[in-house]
Amino acid sequence: MSDYTEKTSITWEEIKIDSMALAKKLREDSNNTLPDKILAVTRGGMIPAALVTRILGIKQIETIGLESYSGQNQKEAISMLKQANPSFLENTLIIDDLVDTGKTFEFLRPLTKNCIFATLYAKPDGEPHTDYFVRSFEQETWVDFPWEV
């Protein structure tokens, strides 16, 4: 059983606007020293990562497949479904859609070196685990994304 008492839905237009806001925040804070590659955490991070690569002009993109949920229930352990090219674990911008509890980024950080962790959305428990996010939601809110069928 999940702990979510509220639910909100994100639209495609919000994803576009929030991806642009994330890219702008990254560009402004970086002083033109952003990494030249992006690692998308699949599956949720694929679309935000694709948009951010376009906005920032980054051409190198890779994915890492991690599974931390079964439906609305967070699993005890994170499963790696697809490993990333090792060169993408250093000096890379890592993007996901949402940092909920922070377990995914907590799992990834020890595997990486000198990476920037960014996400469109964050919840209070997850905020300390990300370097950048655009909007926050209450911990009890389930966020439905437009790519979830």
N, C-alpha and C positions, 0 to 999 in steps of 0.2 A: 504494500500500500504506500502511496506517495504522501508527502507532507504538503502538497500544494492545495491551498484553499481558494486561490484566485487564479484567473486565467486571462491572458491578453494575447491578441493576435497582431502580428507585424505584417504590414503590407509590402508588396514589391517596391512601391514608391518610397516607403520608409527605409528599406534596405539600401536603395540607391542614394537617398539623401544622407543617411547615416554613414555609408561607406565614403562618401565625399567628405563628410565632416571628419572622419577618422584620418583620411589621407591628409587633409589640411592640417590637422593637429600634429600628425607625424612630421610633415614637412616643416612646419613652423618651429617645432622643438628640436629638430635635427641639425639646423644650420647647414643643410646640404651634405650631411654625413650619413644619410640613410644607407642601410645595406642595399646591395644591388640584386638581391634575390629574396623570394618569399616562399615560405613553407606554409601550406594550408593544412589545417587540421580537419580531416574529413570525418564526417561528411559536411557538417554545418559550416565550416570555414571556407569551403570551396568557392561559393558565390561572392562573399565579401572579399576574399583574396583576389579573385579574378577582377573585380571592380577596382580594388586598390592598386593592383599592378598596372591597370590601364591609366588610372588617374596620376600615379606617380611615375609612369614611364618605365617601370621595372619589367624586364622581359623574361627573367629566369624565374620559373615557378615549379614547385615540387609539392607532393602531398605526403602526409603521414596519416595512416589509418588507425584511429584509436576508438575504442568502444567503451563508454562508461555508463550508458543507460540501456535499460530494457523497458521500452514504453516510457512511462513517467517515473519509473523507479531507477534510482542510481544503484549501480552494481557495486559490490564490495571491492572488487579489483578491476583495474583498467586492463583491457585486452588490446594488444597491438595486432592489428589486422594487416597492416602494410608498413614496412620500414621505409624510411626516407633515404635517399642518397646521402651518404655520410658527409659530403661537402655542404649539405644544407643544414647541418647541425651546428655550424659555426658562422658567425657574422651574418645572420639572417633575420629577416622580419617574419615572425611567426604569427599567423592570423587564425582566429576562430570566431564563431558567431556570438557565443555567450560564455562567460565564466560564471558558473553557478556556485559551486562550493570551492572551486579552485583545484580540484583533484587532477584534472587533465594537465593543467600547466605545472602543477606540483610534480607530476609524473615526468613531464618533459624537461623541466629545467636542469636536472642533473645530467641529462643526455646532451645538453647543448653548451656552447661556449660563446659568450659575447653576442647574445641574441636579444632582440626586442620582442616582447610579447604584447600583442594588441588584440582587441576584440571589440565588436560593435557594442555589446551590452554586458553589464556586470550586475551581480547581486552582492549584497554586503559581505557575505562569507568569501566570495571570490575576488573582490577588489584588491586585496593585498597581493594576489598572485599574478596580476596583470600590470603592465607598464602603462598601457593606454586603453581607454574605452570612451564611448560617446555618451551612452545613456545608462541609467541604472533602474533596476526594478526591485521591488520588495522580495525578500528571500522566499516567501510563501507563494509567489506568483509563477505559474507555469507559462512559459513564452512559446506560443505557436508561431512557427516560421512559414512563409508562403510555400516553401519547397516540401513541407511535410504533408503527405497525402493522407 
